[in-house]
Amino acid sequence: MDKKLKLIHLANFNSTNIGNGALITGLENIISEDFKRKIDWIRDPWDDYTFGFKHFNEEFVTSVNQSNGLIINGAVTIHGRKYLQETGMRFELPLKLMEKITKPIIFYGISYRHFRGQKFFHAESLKKTLRFCAGSPNILMGVRNDGTKKWLEQTLKLDKETIDQIIEIPDSGLFTSAKAGCYPEILDGPKVIIFSPNDEDAAFRFADDNKWNVKKAGYQLPQGSNTKSNNHSWIKNRETLIDKIKNTLTRLVRETGGQLLLVPHYLDDYKFVASLVGRFESQIAHQCSISTGLMRVQGTEYFYGRYMQADLAISMRIHSMSPCIGLGVPMIPLITQPRMWDFLKSCGLDDIGVDAFSENVEQELFKTAREILSNPKQRIEQFNRARDRMRSEVKIINHDIEKKYFNN
């Protein structure tokens, strides 16, 4: 009973999207803290399977059966891509092989990412996989607390028996570690304002189909792709939003004397940064603004240590948003997708989000930012309460997982 648990941790260890680092470190932190038995983490790069360097095959099954179990990290797993033929999700282990696994398989907070108007492939395969998992005594299907369960129920029309077997787990990015280092790009004295953009899936994120439905989740899948209509709207909507963000950030920097850190989390975000900087007046761009670089998973603590130097973060990315809540960094969520609202609601923070597509987004963003910069204490206290509540919730979940699946 006192022997270490050998757990395979399947996660995007080789990714250059730092949000994976938040998920990975947060998950290992809380499970290591909550399980009574010590854990020997066997880290397996999920992204190596995605890009064909490794394969979900008999060898994978053998490796899991030689361990004490498999923990599948809470990354975006359900996004309806065309290549996901076997299971309809990124864990592409065929069901005939999945049933050969005798050790526990724990899906720990997996998530969806799908925009209205975006074609979703292999929905039937996904439903079949979820039903299989729900009926397997050694499999726990845990989804992230970002509306994924509701989305699966209302969008895929899953049966109640399957839905009832799915549990919600708080985003492990809430519990990531941060360790401050040397940040020469940050000046001593002026207030630090971080802006974290998100330009992934831009043709759908900024399209009218999403713009008019960003506060809704769980809408049914369209019968086909609306790419043509997206092409008529997303560029204009994106440019309008960038102009409004530029106006807000310029006014903030000028009125506070602050410094602006543009913090991309992934390569796509540089396109947004470039468009934004191209609209700044020369003085704001040359003297007040600087962009930081990306970081691999191994640099997660250093990357989020930079956030802890901020007086304010404006976050379009989920894993800018949830780590700020967990670390107590004053932050404004700038919402471009329904699952961000669902996550905030589950944390009791749905009143703090700003709709990126609101006609009044510029005024709302500036007013909220000035209030936080003048008095950050209230927001920090809100975040601390939310984190504590989520931590208590996840501790119960972890104890139940250990008792049910790893008590041998």
Secondary structure, DSSP 8 states (H G I E B T S, - for coil): --S-EEEEEEE-TT-S-THHHHHHHHHHHHHHHH-SS-EEEEEEEHHHHHTTSS--SHHHHHHHHTSSEEEE--SEEE---TT-TTTSSS----HHHHTT--S-EEEEEEEE---TTS----HHHHHHHHHHHHT-TTEEEEEETTTHHHHHHHHH---HHHHTTEEEE--GGGG--------TTS-SSS-EEEEE---TTHHHHTSHHHHTTTT-------SS--HHHHHHHHHHHHHHHHHHHHHHHHHHHHHH--EEEE--SSTTHHHHHHHHHTTS-HHIIIIIEEE-----GGGHHHHHHHHTT-SEEEE-SHHHHHHHHHHT--EEEEE-SHHHHHHHHHTT-TTS-EETT-TTHHHHHHHHHHHHHH-THHHHHHHHHHHHHHHHHHHHHHHHHHHHHS--
